[in-house]
Amino acid sequence: MKILRNNLSDSEFYNYYLIDGNKKLGIIYCDNGDLYFTSFDRNQETDFFITKENMVIYNLFDALYQSFKNGNVFQVNDYDLSQCSDINEKRRLYTQIFEANQKLKNSKLYQKVFNNKKIIWISDDSISFDYRNADSMTISNEGEYYKLRFTYYEDSYPHLRSIRIRNARSRYKPFNAIMMDFFNNLQNYDPDYHQIHIEEYLYKQEKQKKLIK
């Protein structure tokens, strides 16, 4: 898998493009402040696989998936801890964050965005709230890889079919914060200075064995 990144001269963010054969995945931050996932594919349904061929990208998607699975939207940060005067206040802070996440995890909204062990994200551009007839992206853990499935039923934006994650006014707020955390963490990855991970080596060795067979 080849990975490209670029940014506009007036932007502090990088956009990323993952290329696997004839398939391409774009993770794009636009000047409207929203994040977009696009498959650059005209088919109604298309899949893109995140394998251990690149462990940095794989681990980022793994962290994204686990955050949705565990309902970890709110987190304790260093600033909040610095405002605590003693250990008891810190314990109360952690308890509050835990309870807030548990409340979200028990909500109907959570059942919509994480269902049947899949992240189901209906585009914030879509009119419908039903993933069965709306533009949507699902992310599922398939064991050794993650599968992103793009399904398009609406064609309001034929020039670039994409799944929009709004920073504000998202139908899934506050779960959109997890998506933005993923994108912010992705910013730290420079594909020009990629270091080979042992898992990548083993993955490529196994892949080569299958090709020989």
Secondary structure, 3 states (H helix, E strand, C coil): CEEEEECCCCCCCCEEEEEECCEEEEEEECCCCCEEEECCCCCCEEEEEECCCCHHHHHHHHHHHHHHHHCCCCCCCHHHHHCCCCHHHHHHHHHHHHHHHHHHHCCHHHHHHEECCEEEEECCCCCCCCCCCCCEEEEEECCCCEEEEEECCCCCCCCCCCEEECCCCCCCCCCHHHHHHHHHHHCCCCHHHCCCCHHHHHHHHHHHHHHHC
